[in-house]
Each structure stands twice: as C-alpha cells, then as structure tokens.
Amino acid sequence: MTILVVILCGVLTLVTLMYVFFEEGSEVERMRDRWAVLMEKKEQLLENLRDLRFEYRAGKLSEADYEQARATLEAEIAAVLAELEKLSSEDAARVSPPH
C-alpha cells in the first residue's frame, strides 16, 4: 500500500511539473507567433508606404489623397510598433529576475 502511495505521489508530481513547463512553453510559442505576425505586418505596411510615395511622386495621387493615406498607414505602423514594444517588454519582464 505504501509503495502505491509513493508511486501515485511521484506520478502526480511529474504530471504537475509537465503541465507547468508545457503551459509556459506554449505561452512562449504564442508570443513568438504573435511577434512574427506583427513583424510581417510591419514590413507590409512599410512596403505599402513606399508604394504610396511612389504613386504620389508619379502623379497618380492628389496631395490630399496622399496625405490621408500616408496618415492612415503611419498610424497603423505606430500601432504595430507599440504592440511589438509591449511584447518585448513582457518578454523582458518574464526573463528578468524579480527584485
């Protein structure tokens, strides 16, 4: 009977540790996935901004349309950069030891 209790305690401890480490690992994966999506979005927005400038310089857009589209793209880029900064600071907080 004592051996059975010891084995059950060992299994429970092992399962608990696996759950803790697996859950933390999947959270890290979610952060990495979110980071990758945001980086891709940032690059696409920057490319769109370059294309917009080209279209404006080629005379295909009025100044008003250019300014409005540029402001929209810059606001989207700022939002993505803010989200990347937030993820970066959350990651740093997770890694740094508590004071």
Backbone bond lengths (Angstrom), bond angles and torsions (degrees), N, CA, C in turn:
res aa  C-N    CA-C-N  psi(-1)  N-CA   C-N-CA  omega(-1)  CA-C   N-CA-C  phi
1 M - - - 1.452 - - 1.532 110.91 -
2 T 1.335 117.74 -42.52 1.458 122.12 -179.92 1.521 111.04 -63.22
3 I 1.316 116.88 -39.87 1.462 121.19 179.78 1.528 109.64 -63.65
4 L 1.325 117.39 -39.34 1.460 121.83 179.39 1.524 110.57 -63.39
5 V 1.330 117.56 -41.21 1.466 121.91 178.97 1.525 110.34 -65.55
6 V 1.305 117.36 -41.86 1.461 121.81 178.84 1.533 109.79 -63.74
7 I 1.308 117.24 -44.54 1.466 120.92 179.13 1.528 110.26 -63.05
8 L 1.321 117.30 -44.84 1.467 120.78 178.62 1.529 111.55 -62.15
9 C 1.320 117.72 -40.80 1.477 121.00 176.97 1.523 110.64 -63.63
10 G 1.325 116.47 -41.56 1.462 120.71 178.44 1.521 111.55 -63.75
11 V 1.313 117.21 -43.87 1.460 121.34 178.95 1.525 109.88 -64.09
12 L 1.333 117.27 -44.13 1.467 121.07 179.18 1.529 110.65 -61.37
13 T 1.313 117.53 -41.79 1.463 121.64 178.26 1.527 110.46 -63.97
14 L 1.310 116.55 -44.74 1.459 121.20 179.77 1.523 111.35 -62.31
15 V 1.314 117.13 -44.87 1.462 121.23 179.07 1.523 110.34 -63.46
16 T 1.310 117.60 -41.92 1.462 121.04 179.01 1.521 111.25 -62.44
17 L 1.319 117.06 -45.68 1.463 120.43 178.82 1.527 111.66 -63.71
18 M 1.317 116.71 -41.91 1.460 120.09 178.65 1.527 110.39 -62.35
19 Y 1.326 116.65 -41.25 1.458 120.19 179.55 1.529 110.92 -62.93
20 V 1.328 116.05 -45.46 1.466 120.19 -178.86 1.526 110.62 -61.49
21 F 1.314 117.33 -48.57 1.461 120.04 -178.01 1.522 112.21 -71.54
22 F 1.319 118.12 -35.66 1.463 121.09 178.28 1.518 109.89 -67.39
23 E 1.311 117.80 -42.95 1.466 121.25 -179.98 1.526 110.27 -63.15
24 E 1.328 117.64 -43.00 1.455 120.69 178.77 1.520 110.46 -64.69
25 G 1.324 116.99 -40.62 1.453 121.01 178.74 1.513 112.09 -62.85
26 S 1.317 117.94 -41.48 1.459 120.11 -179.54 1.522 110.66 -69.79
27 E 1.320 117.62 -31.03 1.471 120.32 175.98 1.526 109.98 -66.12
28 V 1.311 116.45 -40.99 1.464 121.08 177.41 1.529 109.57 -62.85
29 E 1.326 116.81 -42.13 1.464 120.52 177.98 1.521 111.33 -62.37
30 R 1.327 117.35 -41.16 1.471 120.27 177.69 1.518 110.63 -62.09
31 M 1.339 116.84 -40.57 1.461 119.99 178.94 1.529 110.49 -65.44
32 R 1.327 117.20 -41.54 1.465 120.67 178.34 1.527 111.20 -64.03
33 D 1.327 116.16 -41.83 1.461 119.96 178.02 1.522 110.50 -63.19
34 R 1.316 116.91 -44.26 1.470 121.13 179.33 1.528 109.67 -63.16
35 W 1.337 116.55 -41.46 1.469 121.46 178.49 1.529 110.17 -59.58
36 A 1.329 116.64 -46.66 1.469 121.26 -178.79 1.525 111.23 -62.63
37 V 1.316 116.79 -42.54 1.472 120.86 178.63 1.527 110.14 -62.60
38 L 1.328 116.26 -44.46 1.466 119.70 -179.47 1.525 111.81 -66.19
39 M 1.328 117.46 -39.50 1.464 119.89 178.04 1.525 110.82 -64.09
40 E 1.318 116.44 -40.78 1.459 120.28 178.07 1.536 110.53 -64.54
41 K 1.317 115.81 -41.49 1.466 120.10 179.04 1.529 110.68 -64.45
42 K 1.341 116.16 -41.21 1.463 120.29 178.25 1.524 110.67 -60.30
43 E 1.318 116.61 -46.92 1.464 120.55 179.90 1.527 111.39 -62.02
44 Q 1.324 116.76 -40.27 1.463 120.17 179.11 1.528 110.74 -65.93
45 L 1.321 117.08 -41.55 1.466 120.31 178.68 1.529 111.29 -65.00
46 L 1.317 116.94 -39.88 1.466 119.94 177.64 1.522 110.81 -64.86
47 E 1.321 116.20 -39.40 1.467 120.36 176.19 1.531 110.38 -63.61
48 N 1.321 116.51 -41.57 1.470 120.44 177.25 1.526 110.99 -61.58
49 L 1.318 116.41 -38.42 1.461 120.65 178.89 1.534 110.46 -66.03
50 R 1.319 116.67 -41.42 1.472 120.23 176.44 1.533 110.88 -62.68
51 D 1.332 116.03 -43.70 1.466 120.03 178.00 1.526 111.23 -62.78
52 L 1.311 116.16 -39.81 1.465 120.57 179.23 1.527 110.59 -61.88
53 R 1.329 116.34 -44.70 1.471 119.99 178.12 1.528 110.75 -60.90
54 F 1.327 116.07 -42.27 1.456 120.44 178.73 1.533 110.47 -61.14
55 E 1.316 116.74 -47.36 1.466 121.15 -179.77 1.533 111.03 -61.12
56 Y 1.328 116.51 -39.57 1.466 120.32 179.38 1.531 110.42 -66.70
57 R 1.337 115.63 -46.35 1.471 119.36 -179.58 1.528 111.92 -66.03
58 A 1.326 116.89 -27.09 1.458 120.77 177.42 1.531 111.71 -79.89
59 G 1.329 116.40 -3.39 1.455 120.00 177.70 1.521 114.52 83.62
60 K 1.306 117.39 15.71 1.462 120.45 -178.34 1.524 113.02 -88.29
61 L 1.331 116.84 -9.98 1.469 121.38 -179.84 1.516 109.78 -129.06
62 S 1.332 115.27 145.28 1.461 118.88 173.09 1.527 107.90 -75.35
63 E 1.320 115.59 162.59 1.462 119.07 -179.95 1.519 110.92 -62.72
64 A 1.326 117.19 -39.24 1.467 120.70 179.92 1.530 111.04 -63.56
65 D 1.338 116.38 -45.03 1.466 120.00 178.69 1.526 110.96 -63.85
66 Y 1.324 115.81 -41.17 1.460 120.73 179.18 1.527 110.65 -61.70
67 E 1.326 116.39 -48.10 1.464 120.36 -177.89 1.531 111.24 -62.68
68 Q 1.323 116.28 -40.77 1.461 120.05 -179.84 1.532 110.37 -66.32
69 A 1.312 117.34 -47.06 1.465 120.76 179.89 1.528 110.95 -65.41
70 R 1.319 116.40 -39.91 1.468 120.16 179.05 1.520 110.82 -63.03
71 A 1.331 116.95 -43.57 1.467 120.56 179.75 1.528 110.91 -62.37
72 T 1.323 116.18 -40.01 1.467 120.35 178.49 1.528 110.78 -64.08
73 L 1.319 116.75 -47.15 1.470 120.65 179.64 1.527 111.27 -63.24
74 E 1.324 116.89 -43.01 1.468 119.85 179.83 1.524 111.42 -64.12
75 A 1.330 117.42 -36.54 1.471 120.37 176.99 1.528 110.58 -65.86
76 E 1.329 116.80 -40.40 1.467 120.45 177.81 1.523 110.94 -65.55
77 I 1.327 116.52 -41.24 1.470 120.41 178.06 1.525 109.95 -62.97
78 A 1.321 117.34 -42.51 1.471 120.84 179.13 1.531 110.87 -62.00
79 A 1.321 117.15 -39.84 1.465 120.58 178.97 1.528 110.98 -64.96
80 V 1.322 116.86 -41.51 1.466 120.96 178.49 1.526 109.96 -65.32
81 L 1.324 117.00 -44.00 1.470 120.02 179.12 1.528 111.13 -62.84
82 A 1.326 117.24 -38.71 1.460 120.53 177.77 1.520 110.77 -63.88
83 E 1.319 117.11 -40.91 1.465 121.06 178.36 1.527 110.61 -66.34
84 L 1.330 117.51 -39.89 1.462 120.59 176.33 1.529 111.10 -63.20
85 E 1.312 116.36 -41.25 1.469 120.59 177.79 1.525 110.70 -63.16
86 K 1.329 116.27 -41.04 1.469 120.97 178.64 1.528 110.15 -62.03
87 L 1.326 116.65 -46.56 1.465 120.17 178.25 1.524 111.29 -61.80
88 S 1.324 116.13 -40.20 1.453 120.80 -179.87 1.532 110.96 -64.02
89 S 1.324 117.01 -43.26 1.464 119.87 -179.46 1.526 110.90 -70.66
90 E 1.342 117.98 -34.43 1.461 120.40 175.66 1.517 110.31 -64.76
91 D 1.325 116.50 -40.31 1.460 120.93 178.89 1.522 110.21 -65.92
92 A 1.326 116.83 -41.81 1.466 120.17 179.25 1.531 110.80 -65.02
93 A 1.321 116.61 -39.26 1.463 120.53 179.29 1.531 110.71 -65.92
94 R 1.311 116.27 -34.70 1.463 121.03 -179.55 1.529 110.61 -69.88
95 V 1.339 116.56 -33.93 1.462 121.09 -176.34 1.516 112.08 -85.15
96 S 1.332 118.23 -36.52 1.460 120.58 -175.00 1.528 110.50 -72.49
97 P 1.324 116.27 143.77 1.464 119.80 -178.80 1.527 110.58 -71.36
98 P 1.333 118.06 148.35 1.465 120.73 178.41 1.515 111.08 -68.22
99 H 1.320 116.10 149.71 1.475 121.18 -179.22 1.499 110.56 -91.90
